[in-house]
Amino acid sequence: MTLDDEIKEKILQLSDSLLIIDSWNSIADELSDSF
C-alpha cells in the first residue's frame, strides 16, 4: 500500500464519519422539535 492509498483511505473514513455526524445533527434537530 502506497502513501497515497493510505491517505485516500483516511479521507474515506473521515467523510464517512462526517456523514454520520451530519445525519446525527438532523436526527437531533427532529428530536428537539418534538419536545
MDTraj code that builds the backbone (N, CA, C; nanometers):
import mdtraj as md
import numpy as np

residues = "MET THR LEU ASP ASP GLU ILE LYS GLU LYS ILE LEU GLN LEU SER ASP SER LEU LEU ILE ILE ASP SER TRP ASN SER ILE ALA ASP GLU LEU SER ASP SER PHE".split()
xyz = np.array([
    [0.0851, -0.1195, 0.0000],
    [0.0000, 0.0000, 0.0000],
    [0.0885, 0.1242, 0.0000],
    [0.0618, 0.2144, -0.0923],
    [0.1407, 0.3367, -0.1002],
    [0.0849, 0.4405, -0.0043],
    [0.1595, 0.5474, 0.0119],
    [0.1157, 0.6557, 0.0996],
    [-0.0148, 0.7152, 0.0482],
    [-0.0255, 0.7291, -0.0848],
    [-0.1483, 0.7830, -0.1447],
    [-0.2694, 0.6986, -0.1057],
    [-0.2531, 0.5665, -0.1126],
    [-0.3632, 0.4770, -0.0763],
    [-0.4040, 0.4984, 0.0688],
    [-0.3045, 0.5123, 0.1561],
    [-0.3341, 0.5330, 0.2979],
    [-0.4101, 0.6628, 0.3183],
    [-0.3666, 0.7673, 0.2484],
    [-0.4325, 0.8979, 0.2612],
    [-0.5760, 0.8886, 0.2105],
    [-0.5949, 0.8224, 0.0963],
    [-0.7306, 0.8078, 0.0420],
    [-0.8203, 0.7334, 0.1404],
    [-0.7661, 0.6285, 0.2014],
    [-0.8454, 0.5520, 0.2979],
    [-0.8839, 0.6387, 0.4170],
    [-0.7873, 0.7173, 0.4652],
    [-0.8149, 0.8054, 0.5790],
    [-0.9243, 0.9058, 0.5433],
    [-0.9169, 0.9614, 0.4232],
    [-1.0171, 1.0600, 0.3800],
    [-1.1544, 0.9932, 0.3714],
    [-1.1585, 0.8704, 0.3182],
    [-1.2859, 0.7988, 0.3096],
    [-1.3428, 0.7748, 0.4482],
    [-1.2583, 0.7346, 0.5418],
    [-1.3049, 0.7117, 0.6785],
    [-1.3565, 0.8414, 0.7382],
    [-1.2845, 0.9505, 0.7133],
    [-1.3257, 1.0801, 0.7662],
    [-1.4591, 1.1223, 0.7080],
    [-1.4755, 1.1075, 0.5766],
    [-1.6005, 1.1518, 0.5145],
    [-1.7165, 1.0658, 0.5627],
    [-1.6913, 0.9368, 0.5874],
    [-1.7956, 0.8518, 0.6457],
    [-1.8357, 0.9056, 0.7821],
    [-1.7374, 0.9410, 0.8640],
    [-1.7661, 0.9942, 0.9970],
    [-1.8439, 1.1238, 0.9865],
    [-1.8058, 1.2086, 0.8919],
    [-1.8750, 1.3364, 0.8764],
    [-2.0196, 1.3143, 0.8346],
    [-2.0427, 1.2169, 0.7463],
    [-2.1801, 1.1872, 0.7043],
    [-2.2630, 1.1418, 0.8235],
    [-2.2029, 1.0585, 0.9069],
    [-2.2742, 1.0102, 1.0260],
    [-2.3052, 1.1276, 1.1178],
    [-2.2085, 1.2172, 1.1361],
    [-2.2300, 1.3344, 1.2216],
    [-2.3415, 1.4207, 1.1635],
    [-2.3419, 1.4396, 1.0317],
    [-2.4470, 1.5187, 0.9663],
    [-2.5840, 1.4587, 0.9938],
    [-2.5966, 1.3283, 0.9774],
    [-2.7267, 1.2665, 0.9992],
    [-2.7651, 1.2743, 1.1461],
    [-2.6670, 1.2672, 1.2355],
    [-2.6983, 1.2821, 1.3780],
    [-2.7513, 1.4208, 1.4067],
    [-2.6952, 1.5203, 1.3405],
    [-2.7429, 1.6574, 1.3608],
    [-2.8885, 1.6700, 1.3201],
    [-2.9260, 1.6133, 1.2075],
    [-3.0653, 1.6239, 1.1633],
    [-3.1562, 1.5424, 1.2547],
    [-3.1081, 1.4283, 1.3019],
    [-3.1878, 1.3483, 1.3963],
    [-3.2079, 1.4273, 1.5253],
    [-3.1023, 1.4898, 1.5746],
    [-3.1115, 1.5683, 1.6976],
    [-3.2080, 1.6848, 1.6788],
    [-3.2047, 1.7481, 1.5618],
    [-3.2974, 1.8585, 1.5335],
    [-3.4417, 1.8094, 1.5403],
    [-3.4682, 1.6960, 1.4769],
    [-3.6043, 1.6421, 1.4773],
    [-3.6479, 1.6083, 1.6195],
    [-3.5563, 1.5523, 1.6972],
    [-3.5901, 1.5164, 1.8352],
    [-3.6199, 1.6408, 1.9178],
    [-3.5373, 1.7430, 1.9035],
    [-3.5593, 1.8637, 1.9837],
    [-3.6872, 1.9350, 1.9407],
    [-3.7245, 1.9220, 1.8136],
    [-3.8505, 1.9815, 1.7663],
    [-3.9705, 1.9135, 1.8318],
    [-3.9581, 1.7844, 1.8596],
    [-4.0722, 1.7111, 1.9149],
    [-4.0909, 1.7364, 2.0643],
    [-3.9947, 1.8026, 2.1290],
    [-4.0093, 1.8312, 2.2725],
    [-4.0677, 1.9684, 2.2965],
])
top = md.Topology()
chain = top.add_chain()
for i, resn in enumerate(residues, 1):
    res = top.add_residue(resn, chain, resSeq=i)
    for name in ("N", "CA", "C"):
        top.add_atom(name, md.element.get_by_symbol(name[0]), res)
traj = md.Trajectory(xyz[None], top)
